[in-house]
Amino acid sequence: MDRAELAAFLRRWRARIQPADVGLPAGGRRRTPGLRRQEVAQLAGMSVEYYIRLEQGRGPRPSRQMIGAISRALRLSEDETAHLHHLVGEPPLPPSVMSRDVRPGILHLLDRLDDTPALVCSAARDVLAWNPMAAALLGDFSAVPPGERNLTWRFFTDPESRARYDPDGAARFALRVVADLRAATARYPADSGLRTLVERLHAASAEFRELWARQDVEIRQSTHKRILHPVVGPLDLDCEALHDPHRDQWTIFFTAAPGTPSHSALRLLKVVGSQDLAVRG
C-alpha cells in the first residue's frame, strides 16, 4: 500500500468534484475547491475520521468494499478505480461477466479491411463483429440467430461449418476451443450466457462432452489454419489473434503470404463474396 500516493490521489480527485456533481448543496463559501472531506465520507458511507486518516497517509488498508465506495463517491472512471486498487495494494478483480460491446475503432478497422477476412470474438468465441470477407470465408453470420453466432457452437453442431476443416485441423480446433471455453468459464463464473452455452453444448454433442471432461485449459493464440472453402477451394491461412485486454476480446485476421495459391484464392474470394456467391455456413 503506497500511503503517500494514495493520499495525494484522494486529495486531488476530491478537489475535482463539485457538490452539485453529486447532488449536494454548495452551502456557504468554501476555502478549497471541490468536496469537503466529511462529504466524501458521507457519500462513501464511512467515518469522517477514517477518511481523513487516508488523506493524511496514515490510514489502514481499505477493504475492496471500501475501495468501491470511495470510487463511487469520487466518481472515478474505470481506469481511475483500477489505479486506486493498485495504490491500496489490492489488484482489481476482473469483471464477472464478459463484455460484448466492440470498440468503435475496431469496427472502423473491420470496415477498412476489404481484402482481409477479420472478425471480433468474445472470450467465449461469440462472434461480435465481422467484415464481408470473414462472412465469405466462414459463412454469413447475419443469417444465423444471434444466440448461435459462436464459433464453438457452430463447429460442434453445424456440419457445414465443420466441413471447412480438414480432419487433422478439425481435431486440433476441437481441442483448442474446448480448452479455451473452460478457461473463460473460470474467468467469468457469473456470466449466464456463457453457462448456458456450455450446457447447450453438453446436450448437443457427445464429442464436446468427452473433450470437456479432459479438463484441458488453453487461451487462444495466433495459429495456422487450413480452411476448405466450398467455392475457392483450400486456403492455408495465418490466423493472427490480437487481444483487447480491457474487454477481453480478440480480433482475428486471416492472411496468406503474397504469391501463394492461398493468396490468390483470397483475392478470388473477395470477388465471390461481393457477388454473394459464397455458400453460407
Secondary structure, DSSP 8 states (H G I E B T S, - for coil): --HHHHHHHHHHHHHH--GGGGT----S--SSSS--HHHHHHHHTS-HHHHHHHHTT------HHHHHHHHHHTT--HHHHHHHHHHHT------SS------HHHHHHHHH-SSS-EEEE-TT-BEEEE-HHHHHHH--GGGS-GGG-BHHHHHHH-HHHHTTB-HHHHHHHHHHHHHHHHHHHHH-TT-HHHHHHHHHHHHH-HHHHHHHTTT-------EEEEEEETTTEEEEEEEEEEEETTTTEEEEEEE--TTSHHHHHHHHHHHHHHTT-S---
